[in-house]
Amino acid sequence: MRKSDMQKGKGKIKEAAGKVTGNERMETEGQADQAAGMARKAGEKVREAGEQAREAGEKAGDAMKRRSS
């Protein structure tokens, strides 16, 4: 499980606990944790897309080298 998913889950639990107990601060912290988890997930997706693009570029470069040989 990714850190982003853990953080979002933790946030949902905090938010629910805050609602049940009437603790607005805990509820707000839960919402903030969920937002941070979503931001982390977006960063993970960008990093993965970059890695895939790099790998595709390397494969294309290798194919071009083989053709010119």
N, CA, C and O atoms as a CHARMM CRD file, in Angstrom:
* protein
*
  276
    1    1 MET  N      0.84700  -1.17500   0.00000 PROA 1      0.00000
    2    1 MET  CA     0.00000   0.00000   0.00000 PROA 1      0.00000
    3    1 MET  C      0.89700   1.24300   0.00000 PROA 1      0.00000
    4    1 MET  O      1.92000   1.28900   0.68300 PROA 1      0.00000
    5    2 ARG  N      0.50200   2.21400  -0.75500 PROA 2      0.00000
    6    2 ARG  CA     1.29200   3.43400  -0.88200 PROA 2      0.00000
    7    2 ARG  C      1.06100   4.36300   0.30000 PROA 2      0.00000
    8    2 ARG  O      0.03800   4.29900   0.98200 PROA 2      0.00000
    9    3 LYS  N      2.04500   5.22600   0.52000 PROA 3      0.00000
   10    3 LYS  CA     1.92300   6.19900   1.59600 PROA 3      0.00000
   11    3 LYS  C      0.73200   7.11800   1.39700 PROA 3      0.00000
   12    3 LYS  O      0.07800   7.51200   2.36200 PROA 3      0.00000
   13    4 SER  N      0.44800   7.46100   0.13800 PROA 4      0.00000
   14    4 SER  CA    -0.67000   8.35800  -0.13600 PROA 4      0.00000
   15    4 SER  C     -1.99100   7.72400   0.30200 PROA 4      0.00000
   16    4 SER  O     -2.85000   8.40000   0.86800 PROA 4      0.00000
   17    5 ASP  N     -2.14900   6.43400   0.04200 PROA 5      0.00000
   18    5 ASP  CA    -3.37700   5.74800   0.44000 PROA 5      0.00000
   19    5 ASP  C     -3.48000   5.64300   1.95700 PROA 5      0.00000
   20    5 ASP  O     -4.56400   5.78200   2.52300 PROA 5      0.00000
   21    6 MET  N     -2.35800   5.39900   2.60600 PROA 6      0.00000
   22    6 MET  CA    -2.33900   5.33100   4.07000 PROA 6      0.00000
   23    6 MET  C     -2.72200   6.68400   4.66800 PROA 6      0.00000
   24    6 MET  O     -3.49200   6.75300   5.62600 PROA 6      0.00000
   25    7 GLN  N     -2.18500   7.73900   4.10300 PROA 7      0.00000
   26    7 GLN  CA    -2.44500   9.07300   4.61700 PROA 7      0.00000
   27    7 GLN  C     -3.91900   9.44500   4.42900 PROA 7      0.00000
   28    7 GLN  O     -4.53200  10.03400   5.32000 PROA 7      0.00000
   29    8 LYS  N     -4.48400   9.10000   3.27300 PROA 8      0.00000
   30    8 LYS  CA    -5.89700   9.38000   3.03500 PROA 8      0.00000
   31    8 LYS  C     -6.76800   8.58200   4.00100 PROA 8      0.00000
   32    8 LYS  O     -7.74300   9.11100   4.53600 PROA 8      0.00000
   33    9 GLY  N     -6.43200   7.33400   4.22600 PROA 9      0.00000
   34    9 GLY  CA    -7.18700   6.49700   5.16300 PROA 9      0.00000
   35    9 GLY  C     -7.13000   7.03400   6.57800 PROA 9      0.00000
   36    9 GLY  O     -8.13700   7.08300   7.28500 PROA 9      0.00000
   37   10 LYS  N     -5.93600   7.43500   6.97600 PROA 10     0.00000
   38   10 LYS  CA    -5.75400   8.02100   8.30600 PROA 10     0.00000
   39   10 LYS  C     -6.60800   9.28200   8.44200 PROA 10     0.00000
   40   10 LYS  O     -7.21100   9.52500   9.48700 PROA 10     0.00000
   41   11 GLY  N     -6.65000  10.07200   7.38400 PROA 11     0.00000
   42   11 GLY  CA    -7.43900  11.29300   7.39800 PROA 11     0.00000
   43   11 GLY  C     -8.92600  11.01800   7.52600 PROA 11     0.00000
   44   11 GLY  O     -9.63500  11.72600   8.24200 PROA 11     0.00000
   45   12 LYS  N     -9.40100   9.98900   6.83100 PROA 12     0.00000
   46   12 LYS  CA   -10.82600   9.63900   6.91000 PROA 12     0.00000
   47   12 LYS  C    -11.18800   9.20700   8.33000 PROA 12     0.00000
   48   12 LYS  O    -12.24300   9.57200   8.85100 PROA 12     0.00000
   49   13 ILE  N    -10.31000   8.43100   8.94400 PROA 13     0.00000
   50   13 ILE  CA   -10.55800   7.97400  10.31300 PROA 13     0.00000
   51   13 ILE  C    -10.58500   9.16500  11.27000 PROA 13     0.00000
   52   13 ILE  O    -11.47300   9.27100  12.11600 PROA 13     0.00000
   53   14 LYS  N     -9.60500  10.05900  11.12800 PROA 14     0.00000
   54   14 LYS  CA    -9.55400  11.24900  11.98800 PROA 14     0.00000
   55   14 LYS  C    -10.79600  12.11000  11.80800 PROA 14     0.00000
   56   14 LYS  O    -11.37800  12.59100  12.78000 PROA 14     0.00000
   57   15 GLU  N    -11.19400  12.29800  10.55600 PROA 15     0.00000
   58   15 GLU  CA   -12.36100  13.13100  10.27900 PROA 15     0.00000
   59   15 GLU  C    -13.61000  12.51700  10.91700 PROA 15     0.00000
   60   15 GLU  O    -14.40200  13.22000  11.54500 PROA 15     0.00000
   61   16 ALA  N    -13.78100  11.21100  10.75300 PROA 16     0.00000
   62   16 ALA  CA   -14.94800  10.53400  11.32600 PROA 16     0.00000
   63   16 ALA  C    -14.92700  10.61300  12.85500 PROA 16     0.00000
   64   16 ALA  O    -15.95400  10.85900  13.48800 PROA 16     0.00000
   65   17 ALA  N    -13.74000  10.40100  13.43700 PROA 17     0.00000
   66   17 ALA  CA   -13.63000  10.48600  14.89800 PROA 17     0.00000
   67   17 ALA  C    -13.94600  11.90100  15.37800 PROA 17     0.00000
   68   17 ALA  O    -14.58400  12.08300  16.41500 PROA 17     0.00000
   69   18 GLY  N    -13.50400  12.88300  14.63000 PROA 18     0.00000
   70   18 GLY  CA   -13.78500  14.26700  14.98900 PROA 18     0.00000
   71   18 GLY  C    -15.26700  14.58000  14.92800 PROA 18     0.00000
   72   18 GLY  O    -15.79200  15.29400  15.78200 PROA 18     0.00000
   73   19 LYS  N    -15.94300  14.04700  13.91900 PROA 19     0.00000
   74   19 LYS  CA   -17.39000  14.26600  13.79500 PROA 19     0.00000
   75   19 LYS  C    -18.14100  13.61400  14.95200 PROA 19     0.00000
   76   19 LYS  O    -19.04200  14.21200  15.54000 PROA 19     0.00000
   77   20 VAL  N    -17.75500  12.37300  15.26900 PROA 20     0.00000
   78   20 VAL  CA   -18.43700  11.62700  16.32900 PROA 20     0.00000
   79   20 VAL  C    -18.25800  12.30800  17.68700 PROA 20     0.00000
   80   20 VAL  O    -19.20500  12.40500  18.46900 PROA 20     0.00000
   81   21 THR  N    -17.04800  12.77500  17.95900 PROA 21     0.00000
   82   21 THR  CA   -16.76300  13.37300  19.26200 PROA 21     0.00000
   83   21 THR  C    -17.07300  14.86700  19.30800 PROA 21     0.00000
   84   21 THR  O    -17.04000  15.48200  20.37400 PROA 21     0.00000
   85   22 GLY  N    -17.37100  15.44000  18.15400 PROA 22     0.00000
   86   22 GLY  CA   -17.63000  16.87900  18.12000 PROA 22     0.00000
   87   22 GLY  C    -16.35800  17.71000  18.19000 PROA 22     0.00000
   88   22 GLY  O    -16.40300  18.89700  18.51400 PROA 22     0.00000
   89   23 ASN  N    -15.22800  17.09100  17.88900 PROA 23     0.00000
   90   23 ASN  CA   -13.93100  17.76400  17.93100 PROA 23     0.00000
   91   23 ASN  C    -13.63900  18.33000  16.53900 PROA 23     0.00000
   92   23 ASN  O    -13.19800  17.61000  15.64400 PROA 23     0.00000
   93   24 GLU  N    -13.88900  19.61600  16.37600 PROA 24     0.00000
   94   24 GLU  CA   -13.70700  20.25600  15.06700 PROA 24     0.00000
   95   24 GLU  C    -12.24900  20.24000  14.62200 PROA 24     0.00000
   96   24 GLU  O    -11.96000  20.10600  13.43300 PROA 24     0.00000
   97   25 ARG  N    -11.33000  20.37700  15.57900 PROA 25     0.00000
   98   25 ARG  CA    -9.90700  20.38100  15.22600 PROA 25     0.00000
   99   25 ARG  C     -9.49700  19.03600  14.62000 PROA 25     0.00000
  100   25 ARG  O     -8.80000  18.99400  13.60600 PROA 25     0.00000
  101   26 MET  N     -9.92900  17.94800  15.23800 PROA 26     0.00000
  102   26 MET  CA    -9.58200  16.62400  14.72300 PROA 26     0.00000
  103   26 MET  C    -10.23200  16.40300  13.35200 PROA 26     0.00000
  104   26 MET  O     -9.62000  15.81500  12.46000 PROA 26     0.00000
  105   27 GLU  N    -11.44500  16.86600  13.19000 PROA 27     0.00000
  106   27 GLU  CA   -12.13800  16.73800  11.91300 PROA 27     0.00000
  107   27 GLU  C    -11.37100  17.49100  10.82000 PROA 27     0.00000
  108   27 GLU  O    -11.18900  16.98300   9.71300 PROA 27     0.00000
  109   28 THR  N    -10.92800  18.69900  11.14600 PROA 28     0.00000
  110   28 THR  CA   -10.16800  19.50800  10.19000 PROA 28     0.00000
  111   28 THR  C     -8.81800  18.86900   9.88000 PROA 28     0.00000
  112   28 THR  O     -8.38000  18.87400   8.73000 PROA 28     0.00000
  113   29 GLU  N     -8.15600  18.32000  10.90100 PROA 29     0.00000
  114   29 GLU  CA    -6.88600  17.62800  10.67300 PROA 29     0.00000
  115   29 GLU  C     -7.08600  16.43200   9.73700 PROA 29     0.00000
  116   29 GLU  O     -6.24200  16.15600   8.88400 PROA 29     0.00000
  117   30 GLY  N     -8.19600  15.73400   9.90300 PROA 30     0.00000
  118   30 GLY  CA    -8.50500  14.60300   9.03500 PROA 30     0.00000
  119   30 GLY  C     -8.67800  15.03800   7.59500 PROA 30     0.00000
  120   30 GLY  O     -8.19600  14.38200   6.67100 PROA 30     0.00000
  121   31 GLN  N     -9.37000  16.14700   7.41400 PROA 31     0.00000
  122   31 GLN  CA    -9.56100  16.66900   6.05800 PROA 31     0.00000
  123   31 GLN  C     -8.21900  17.09100   5.45700 PROA 31     0.00000
  124   31 GLN  O     -7.96400  16.87200   4.27300 PROA 31     0.00000
  125   32 ALA  N     -7.36900  17.69400   6.28100 PROA 32     0.00000
  126   32 ALA  CA    -6.04300  18.10700   5.80300 PROA 32     0.00000
  127   32 ALA  C     -5.19400  16.88900   5.43400 PROA 32     0.00000
  128   32 ALA  O     -4.47700  16.91600   4.43400 PROA 32     0.00000
  129   33 ASP  N     -5.26900  15.82600   6.23400 PROA 33     0.00000
  130   33 ASP  CA    -4.52600  14.60400   5.92800 PROA 33     0.00000
  131   33 ASP  C     -4.99300  14.00200   4.60900 PROA 33     0.00000
  132   33 ASP  O     -4.18500  13.51900   3.81700 PROA 33     0.00000
  133   34 GLN  N     -6.29700  14.03500   4.37900 PROA 34     0.00000
  134   34 GLN  CA    -6.82500  13.50100   3.12100 PROA 34     0.00000
  135   34 GLN  C     -6.33500  14.32500   1.93100 PROA 34     0.00000
  136   34 GLN  O     -5.97100  13.77200   0.89300 PROA 34     0.00000
  137   35 ALA  N     -6.32900  15.64100   2.08500 PROA 35     0.00000
  138   35 ALA  CA    -5.84400  16.51200   1.00100 PROA 35     0.00000
  139   35 ALA  C     -4.36300  16.26200   0.73600 PROA 35     0.00000
  140   35 ALA  O     -3.92800  16.22900  -0.41600 PROA 35     0.00000
  141   36 ALA  N     -3.59200  16.08800   1.80600 PROA 36     0.00000
  142   36 ALA  CA    -2.16600  15.81700   1.64900 PROA 36     0.00000
  143   36 ALA  C     -1.95200  14.47100   0.96000 PROA 36     0.00000
  144   36 ALA  O     -1.04000  14.32600   0.14700 PROA 36     0.00000
  145   37 GLY  N     -2.78500  13.49700   1.28300 PROA 37     0.00000
  146   37 GLY  CA    -2.69700  12.18900   0.64100 PROA 37     0.00000
  147   37 GLY  C     -2.99400  12.26900  -0.84900 PROA 37     0.00000
  148   37 GLY  O     -2.34000  11.61200  -1.65900 PROA 37     0.00000
  149   38 MET  N     -3.98900  13.08000  -1.20300 PROA 38     0.00000
  150   38 MET  CA    -4.31300  13.25100  -2.62100 PROA 38     0.00000
  151   38 MET  C     -3.17900  13.95200  -3.36500 PROA 38     0.00000
  152   38 MET  O     -2.87100  13.60900  -4.50700 PROA 38     0.00000
  153   39 ALA  N     -2.56000  14.93800  -2.70900 PROA 39     0.00000
  154   39 ALA  CA    -1.43100  15.63800  -3.33100 PROA 39     0.00000
  155   39 ALA  C     -0.25100  14.68400  -3.51100 PROA 39     0.00000
  156   39 ALA  O      0.41600  14.70200  -4.54500 PROA 39     0.00000
  157   40 ARG  N     -0.00200  13.85900  -2.50900 PROA 40     0.00000
  158   40 ARG  CA     1.08600  12.88500  -2.60400 PROA 40     0.00000
  159   40 ARG  C      0.82100  11.90900  -3.74100 PROA 40     0.00000
  160   40 ARG  O      1.73200  11.55400  -4.48900 PROA 40     0.00000
  161   41 LYS  N     -0.43300  11.47500  -3.86900 PROA 41     0.00000
  162   41 LYS  CA    -0.78100  10.53100  -4.93700 PROA 41     0.00000
  163   41 LYS  C     -0.55000  11.16400  -6.31200 PROA 41     0.00000
  164   41 LYS  O     -0.05600  10.50700  -7.22800 PROA 41     0.00000
  165   42 ALA  N     -0.90800  12.43000  -6.44700 PROA 42     0.00000
  166   42 ALA  CA    -0.67900  13.12800  -7.71900 PROA 42     0.00000
  167   42 ALA  C      0.81500  13.17400  -8.02500 PROA 42     0.00000
  168   42 ALA  O      1.22000  12.97400  -9.17000 PROA 42     0.00000
  169   43 GLY  N      1.62900  13.43500  -7.01300 PROA 43     0.00000
  170   43 GLY  CA     3.07500  13.44900  -7.20600 PROA 43     0.00000
  171   43 GLY  C      3.60500  12.08800  -7.60800 PROA 43     0.00000
  172   43 GLY  O      4.49600  11.98600  -8.45100 PROA 43     0.00000
  173   44 GLU  N      3.05800  11.04200  -7.00800 PROA 44     0.00000
  174   44 GLU  CA     3.47300   9.68200  -7.36200 PROA 44     0.00000
  175   44 GLU  C      3.14700   9.37600  -8.82200 PROA 44     0.00000
  176   44 GLU  O      3.94500   8.76100  -9.52900 PROA 44     0.00000
  177   45 LYS  N      1.96300   9.81300  -9.26700 PROA 45     0.00000
  178   45 LYS  CA     1.57100   9.57000 -10.65200 PROA 45     0.00000
  179   45 LYS  C      2.48800  10.31000 -11.62200 PROA 45     0.00000
  180   45 LYS  O      2.85400   9.76700 -12.66300 PROA 45     0.00000
  181   46 VAL  N      2.85800  11.53600 -11.29100 PROA 46     0.00000
  182   46 VAL  CA     3.75700  12.31300 -12.14600 PROA 46     0.00000
  183   46 VAL  C      5.11500  11.62200 -12.23500 PROA 46     0.00000
  184   46 VAL  O      5.69800  11.51000 -13.31400 PROA 46     0.00000
  185   47 ARG  N      5.60800  11.16200 -11.08700 PROA 47     0.00000
  186   47 ARG  CA     6.90500  10.47900 -11.06400 PROA 47     0.00000
  187   47 ARG  C      6.85200   9.20700 -11.90600 PROA 47     0.00000
  188   47 ARG  O      7.77300   8.93200 -12.67500 PROA 47     0.00000
  189   48 GLU  N      5.77100   8.42900 -11.76300 PROA 48     0.00000
  190   48 GLU  CA     5.63200   7.19500 -12.53800 PROA 48     0.00000
  191   48 GLU  C      5.55400   7.48300 -14.03700 PROA 48     0.00000
  192   48 GLU  O      6.13700   6.75900 -14.84400 PROA 48     0.00000
  193   49 ALA  N      4.83300   8.53900 -14.40600 PROA 49     0.00000
  194   49 ALA  CA     4.73600   8.90200 -15.82600 PROA 49     0.00000
  195   49 ALA  C      6.10300   9.31000 -16.36500 PROA 49     0.00000
  196   49 ALA  O      6.44600   8.98100 -17.50100 PROA 49     0.00000
  197   50 GLY  N      6.87200  10.01400 -15.57000 PROA 50     0.00000
  198   50 GLY  CA     8.21700  10.39900 -15.97600 PROA 50     0.00000
  199   50 GLY  C      9.11700   9.19200 -16.17600 PROA 50     0.00000
  200   50 GLY  O      9.89700   9.13700 -17.12700 PROA 50     0.00000
  201   51 GLU  N      9.00300   8.22800 -15.27400 PROA 51     0.00000
  202   51 GLU  CA     9.80000   7.00900 -15.39600 PROA 51     0.00000
  203   51 GLU  C      9.41400   6.23900 -16.66000 PROA 51     0.00000
  204   51 GLU  O     10.28100   5.72500 -17.36800 PROA 51     0.00000
  205   52 GLN  N      8.12000   6.16100 -16.93900 PROA 52     0.00000
  206   52 GLN  CA     7.66700   5.45300 -18.13200 PROA 52     0.00000
  207   52 GLN  C      8.13400   6.15300 -19.39800 PROA 52     0.00000
  208   52 GLN  O      8.52300   5.50000 -20.36600 PROA 52     0.00000
  209   53 ALA  N      8.09500   7.47900 -19.39200 PROA 53     0.00000
  210   53 ALA  CA     8.55900   8.23900 -20.55500 PROA 53     0.00000
  211   53 ALA  C     10.05600   8.03300 -20.76800 PROA 53     0.00000
  212   53 ALA  O     10.51500   7.89400 -21.90100 PROA 53     0.00000
  213   54 ARG  N     10.81300   8.01600 -19.67300 PROA 54     0.00000
  214   54 ARG  CA    12.25600   7.79300 -19.78200 PROA 54     0.00000
  215   54 ARG  C     12.54500   6.41500 -20.35100 PROA 54     0.00000
  216   54 ARG  O     13.40600   6.26300 -21.21800 PROA 54     0.00000
  217   55 GLU  N     11.82100   5.40400 -19.86100 PROA 55     0.00000
  218   55 GLU  CA    12.02100   4.04800 -20.35400 PROA 55     0.00000
  219   55 GLU  C     11.66200   3.94000 -21.83500 PROA 55     0.00000
  220   55 GLU  O     12.35800   3.27100 -22.60000 PROA 55     0.00000
  221   56 ALA  N     10.57800   4.59700 -22.23500 PROA 56     0.00000
  222   56 ALA  CA    10.17300   4.57800 -23.64500 PROA 56     0.00000
  223   56 ALA  C     11.23300   5.25600 -24.50500 PROA 56     0.00000
  224   56 ALA  O     11.53700   4.79000 -25.60400 PROA 56     0.00000
  225   57 GLY  N     11.79300   6.35000 -24.01000 PROA 57     0.00000
  226   57 GLY  CA    12.85300   7.04200 -24.73500 PROA 57     0.00000
  227   57 GLY  C     14.09600   6.18900 -24.88800 PROA 57     0.00000
  228   57 GLY  O     14.73800   6.19000 -25.93800 PROA 57     0.00000
  229   58 GLU  N     14.43100   5.46000 -23.83100 PROA 58     0.00000
  230   58 GLU  CA    15.59900   4.57500 -23.90100 PROA 58     0.00000
  231   58 GLU  C     15.36900   3.46300 -24.91700 PROA 58     0.00000
  232   58 GLU  O     16.27400   3.12100 -25.67900 PROA 58     0.00000
  233   59 LYS  N     14.16900   2.90000 -24.93300 PROA 59     0.00000
  234   59 LYS  CA    13.86800   1.82800 -25.89700 PROA 59     0.00000
  235   59 LYS  C     13.92400   2.36000 -27.32100 PROA 59     0.00000
  236   59 LYS  O     14.44200   1.69300 -28.21600 PROA 59     0.00000
  237   60 ALA  N     13.39500   3.55300 -27.53300 PROA 60     0.00000
  238   60 ALA  CA    13.42500   4.14800 -28.86900 PROA 60     0.00000
  239   60 ALA  C     14.86200   4.42000 -29.29200 PROA 60     0.00000
  240   60 ALA  O     15.22100   4.20000 -30.44900 PROA 60     0.00000
  241   61 GLY  N     15.67600   4.89100 -28.37300 PROA 61     0.00000
  242   61 GLY  CA    17.08100   5.14600 -28.67600 PROA 61     0.00000
  243   61 GLY  C     17.81800   3.87400 -29.02200 PROA 61     0.00000
  244   61 GLY  O     18.64600   3.85900 -29.93200 PROA 61     0.00000
  245   62 ASP  N     17.52100   2.80000 -28.29600 PROA 62     0.00000
  246   62 ASP  CA    18.14600   1.50800 -28.58100 PROA 62     0.00000
  247   62 ASP  C     17.73100   0.99800 -29.95800 PROA 62     0.00000
  248   62 ASP  O     18.54700   0.45200 -30.70100 PROA 62     0.00000
  249   63 ALA  N     16.46100   1.18200 -30.28500 PROA 63     0.00000
  250   63 ALA  CA    15.98100   0.73500 -31.60600 PROA 63     0.00000
  251   63 ALA  C     16.66400   1.52000 -32.71700 PROA 63     0.00000
  252   63 ALA  O     17.00600   0.95300 -33.75400 PROA 63     0.00000
  253   64 MET  N     16.86300   2.80600 -32.51300 PROA 64     0.00000
  254   64 MET  CA    17.52500   3.64200 -33.52300 PROA 64     0.00000
  255   64 MET  C     18.99000   3.21000 -33.69800 PROA 64     0.00000
  256   64 MET  O     19.50900   3.21200 -34.81400 PROA 64     0.00000
  257   65 LYS  N     19.63500   2.84900 -32.61900 PROA 65     0.00000
  258   65 LYS  CA    21.02600   2.39300 -32.69200 PROA 65     0.00000
  259   65 LYS  C     21.11900   1.09600 -33.48500 PROA 65     0.00000
  260   65 LYS  O     22.03200   0.91600 -34.29100 PROA 65     0.00000
  261   66 ARG  N     20.16800   0.19400 -33.25200 PROA 66     0.00000
  262   66 ARG  CA    20.18600  -1.08500 -33.96200 PROA 66     0.00000
  263   66 ARG  C     19.94500  -0.89700 -35.45800 PROA 66     0.00000
  264   66 ARG  O     20.51900  -1.61700 -36.27500 PROA 66     0.00000
  265   67 ARG  N     19.11200   0.05200 -35.81200 PROA 67     0.00000
  266   67 ARG  CA    18.82400   0.30700 -37.22600 PROA 67     0.00000
  267   67 ARG  C     20.03900   0.89000 -37.94900 PROA 67     0.00000
  268   67 ARG  O     20.29500   0.57400 -39.11100 PROA 67     0.00000
  269   68 SER  N     20.76700   1.73000 -37.25600 PROA 68     0.00000
  270   68 SER  CA    21.90400   2.37800 -37.90500 PROA 68     0.00000
  271   68 SER  C     23.13400   1.47000 -37.97000 PROA 68     0.00000
  272   68 SER  O     24.09700   1.77300 -38.67400 PROA 68     0.00000
  273   69 SER  N     23.09900   0.37800 -37.24700 PROA 69     0.00000
  274   69 SER  CA    24.25200  -0.54200 -37.23900 PROA 69     0.00000
  275   69 SER  C     24.29500  -1.43300 -38.42600 PROA 69     0.00000
  276   69 SER  O     25.20400  -2.25300 -38.55000 PROA 69     0.00000
